[in-house]
Amino acid sequence: MRIARFSIDGNVAFGAVEGDSAPGEEGALVLDIIKGIPYADFELSGTKVPLSKVRLLPPVLPNKVVAIGRNYAEHAAELGNEVPEVPVAFFKPTTSVIGSGDAIEYPSFSNELHHEAELAVVIGRMCREVPRERVKDVVFGYTCANDVTARDVQKREKQWARAKGFDTACPLGPWVETDLDPADVTIQCTVNGEQRQLGRTSDMIHSIEDLVVHITEAMTLLPGDVILTGTPAGVGPLNVGDEVAVTIEGIGTLTNKVIKRG
């Protein structure tokens, strides 16, 4: 099931996305409004609205976004980095989260903004010290993410907080897919229609199970929290006016335009 979070007539709701369409062609889709919240037992109301009549919001409002760096060998190599023996984790603040269709604001303190297409894991229940065999029980679903990075800032500052945590640096969407086997799906990124990244989740160094076990050894994850699982090779520059799209097989397409901040 595809679960979207949206705004209509000033009201925010969740809905189940129904219908089929090609990536970027969402006009025929409708939303069946959900009674309650999707992390608990819920019912479909039967009240349906066309997707074209609503504004899509970030599909979740995470308490935290835990991101993983250098989880694809070719991406680590393209930036001159070694493959890490254990997952490299960092945080992106909730204020960095935006939805599909929202603008990425080019930060004033950077001259080298990059896209990083990623599969995002959405947590469905509070969990800590999750054993490998229970990882599927705590995952609500999956969505598309763009780990937007101020690469020049990342290179000159030892911590990545500003480089990866500035406002609008974490686009998520367009919705959460709850019925997906994430082990081997295609991740693609285009900029102005030109393909920049193309990879498969099967090329991850550390699997989703590895990441959930590793992260929950240290901290409690809450419903709606997000794990970004790393990006394949092909990261590259974004400029003001560019339209960047992240498409993941079995989920859909996350699209954002880059604008000048302020």
VOGU-3710 file (C-alpha; in Angstrom, 3 decimals, decimal comma):
1> mriarfsidg> 0,000/0,000/0,000  1,154/3,516/-0,805  0,515/5,948/2,070  0,703/9,682/1,358  0,487/12,663/3,671  -1,192/15,669/2,119  -2,920/18,997/2,592  -6,302/19,966/1,182  -8,371/23,037/2,047  -6,025/23,772/4,945
11> nvafgavegd> -6,402/20,313/6,484  -3,650/17,694/6,771  -4,464/14,001/6,374  -3,053/10,632/5,364  -4,446/8,702/2,450  -3,959/5,451/0,567  -2,860/6,102/-3,014  -4,958/4,217/-5,549  -4,483/3,806/-9,285  -1,548/3,396/-11,632
21> sapgeegalv> 0,546/5,917/-13,506  3,946/6,314/-15,070  6,655/8,096/-13,043  5,910/11,800/-13,003  2,385/11,301/-14,381  0,191/11,268/-11,297  -2,998/12,844/-12,652  -5,050/9,636/-12,588  -4,241/8,747/-8,989  -6,698/9,210/-6,126
31> ldiikgipya> -6,349/9,242/-2,347  -8,666/7,285/-0,053  -8,512/9,257/3,196  -7,348/7,260/6,217  -9,171/7,315/9,540  -6,522/7,740/12,227  -2,776/7,441/11,723  -1,083/4,827/9,544  1,312/3,486/12,198  -1,583/1,955/14,177
41> dfelsgtkvp> -4,598/0,002/13,002  -6,560/2,207/10,630  -9,521/2,147/8,287  -10,020/3,672/4,868  -12,838/6,196/4,992  -14,049/5,653/1,447  -13,803/9,403/0,883  -11,617/9,851/-2,169  -9,924/12,916/-3,617  -7,842/13,207/-6,800
51> lskvrllppv> -4,131/13,466/-6,123  -4,042/16,404/-8,527  -6,275/18,399/-6,136  -4,025/18,124/-3,064  -0,583/19,275/-2,028  1,712/16,402/-1,152  3,596/16,898/2,106  6,608/14,982/3,425  5,139/11,496/3,883  6,270/11,422/7,522
61> lpnkvvaigr> 7,353/13,937/10,152  10,362/12,154/11,671  11,632/12,739/15,168  15,057/12,147/13,598  16,638/11,230/10,296  19,606/8,895/10,660  21,653/8,903/7,467  24,382/6,514/6,377  27,427/7,639/4,436  29,588/5,705/1,981
71> nyaehaaelg> 27,350/2,635/1,805  28,053/1,991/-1,886  31,648/1,153/-2,812  31,646/3,050/-6,128  30,313/6,190/-4,458  32,986/6,035/-1,758  35,611/5,657/-4,483  34,340/8,558/-6,597  34,919/10,916/-3,660  38,293/9,381/-2,810
81> nevpevpvaf> 37,144/7,646/0,376  37,818/4,193/1,772  34,963/1,720/2,231  34,078/1,832/5,945  34,175/-1,360/7,992  31,104/-0,262/9,989  28,267/2,025/8,892  29,066/5,743/9,055  26,018/7,414/10,638  25,068/11,073/10,900
91> fkpttsvigs> 21,885/13,070/11,527  19,808/15,361/9,373  17,485/17,582/11,467  13,738/17,571/11,050  13,938/21,149/9,764  15,753/19,819/6,682  12,773/17,659/5,639  10,618/18,744/2,684  8,179/16,906/0,420  7,902/16,185/-3,284
101> gdaieypsfs> 7,256/19,395/-5,178  8,826/21,577/-2,491  11,845/23,708/-3,343  15,439/22,963/-2,378  16,948/26,291/-1,296  20,561/26,685/-2,394  22,411/27,623/0,819  24,212/30,966/0,786  27,312/29,467/2,451  27,997/26,937/-0,324
111> nelhheaela> 29,126/27,015/-3,944  28,914/23,249/-4,597  25,543/21,634/-4,016  25,188/17,931/-4,867  22,301/15,472/-5,217  22,401/12,026/-3,583  19,528/9,673/-4,463  18,736/7,216/-1,673  16,273/4,601/-0,481  14,744/5,707/2,828
121> vvigrmcrev> 13,473/3,298/5,479  10,485/4,491/7,530  10,175/3,035/11,042  6,707/1,925/12,140  7,053/1,270/15,862  9,216/2,291/18,798  12,206/-0,015/18,905  15,619/-0,462/20,488  18,253/-3,208/20,210  16,374/-4,867/17,353
131> prervkdvvf> 17,614/-8,386/16,535  18,198/-9,088/12,861  15,242/-11,477/12,617  12,841/-8,765/13,821  13,916/-5,926/11,545  10,946/-6,431/9,198  8,595/-6,111/12,168  9,717/-2,556/12,937  9,780/-1,236/9,367  6,647/0,577/8,221
141> gytcandvta> 7,748/1,033/4,619  10,054/2,789/2,194  10,221/6,087/0,352  12,545/8,070/-1,917  15,069/10,495/-0,481  17,606/13,025/-1,677  20,502/13,563/0,750  21,271/17,034/-0,618  24,827/17,968/0,321  26,897/21,147/0,329
151> rdvqkrekqw> 29,978/19,273/-0,867  32,467/22,111/-0,415  31,314/22,590/3,172  31,514/18,844/3,818  35,124/18,842/2,598  36,302/21,699/4,806  34,385/20,972/8,019  35,092/17,863/10,092  31,455/17,465/11,109  28,764/17,200/8,425
161> arakgfdtac> 25,995/18,974/10,323  25,928/22,141/8,193  26,820/20,412/4,923  23,933/17,957/5,135  21,582/19,494/7,682  20,659/22,875/6,267  16,996/23,737/5,706  15,474/21,832/2,714  18,421/19,369/2,537  16,249/16,264/3,028
171> plgpwvetdl> 13,509/15,849/0,413  11,344/12,769/1,097  8,443/11,332/-0,896  6,236/11,196/-2,740  4,718/8,602/-0,375  5,583/5,523/1,686  5,317/2,113/0,025  4,556/-0,508/2,685  4,724/-3,549/0,391  8,231/-3,573/-1,069
181> dpadvtiqct> 11,134/-5,996/-1,030  14,029/-3,504/-0,895  16,830/-6,016/-1,400  17,368/-5,364/-5,131  15,547/-2,361/-6,596  16,757/0,328/-8,981  17,625/3,828/-7,749  17,828/6,565/-10,360  18,470/10,302/-10,243  17,917/12,733/-13,100
191> vngeqrqlgr> 18,626/16,453/-13,307  16,578/18,329/-15,903  15,719/14,949/-17,405  19,344/13,842/-17,777  20,315/10,682/-15,923  23,010/11,232/-13,309  22,761/8,216/-10,993  21,699/4,638/-11,645  22,269/1,875/-9,113  20,683/-1,012/-7,278
201> tsdmihsied> 20,127/-1,524/-3,575  21,793/-4,935/-3,887  25,081/-3,013/-4,165  24,818/-1,684/-0,600  27,810/-2,560/1,569  25,667/-2,767/4,709  22,140/-4,124/4,276  18,999/-2,600/5,731  19,083/-5,297/8,416  22,675/-4,338/9,225
211> lvvhiteamt> 21,733/-0,675/9,513  18,696/-1,144/11,757  20,626/-3,458/14,087  23,600/-1,077/14,175  21,557/2,085/14,810  19,239/0,587/17,432  22,197/-0,706/19,429  22,759/2,962/20,272  19,372/4,677/20,211  15,625/4,231/20,278
221> llpgdviltg> 13,821/4,728/16,988  10,264/6,076/17,008  7,358/5,685/14,571  8,026/7,920/11,593  11,790/8,037/12,080  13,743/7,679/8,843  16,964/5,907/7,919  18,732/7,027/4,726  20,646/4,046/3,380  23,371/5,672/1,272
231> tpagvgplnv> 23,717/6,703/-2,354  25,094/4,962/-5,446  27,804/6,520/-7,613  27,131/9,459/-9,887  26,551/12,285/-7,413  26,968/15,676/-9,001  26,190/19,385/-8,990  22,866/21,132/-8,649  22,325/24,723/-9,764  19,566/27,231/-9,205
241> gdevavtieg> 16,753/26,437/-11,636  17,527/22,703/-11,874  14,796/20,101/-11,397  16,091/16,987/-9,668  14,119/13,727/-9,600  14,785/10,571/-7,590  12,972/7,467/-8,862  13,010/4,148/-7,006  11,574/0,998/-8,526  8,337/-0,007/-6,812
251> igtltnkvik> 7,871/3,335/-5,052  7,659/6,324/-7,405  9,368/9,629/-8,120  10,420/12,438/-5,783  10,805/15,726/-7,655  12,167/19,050/-6,416  13,346/22,280/-7,988  16,397/24,214/-6,810  15,844/27,882/-6,024  17,967/30,697/-4,628
261> rg> 17,704/30,930/-0,861  15,841/33,961/0,414
//
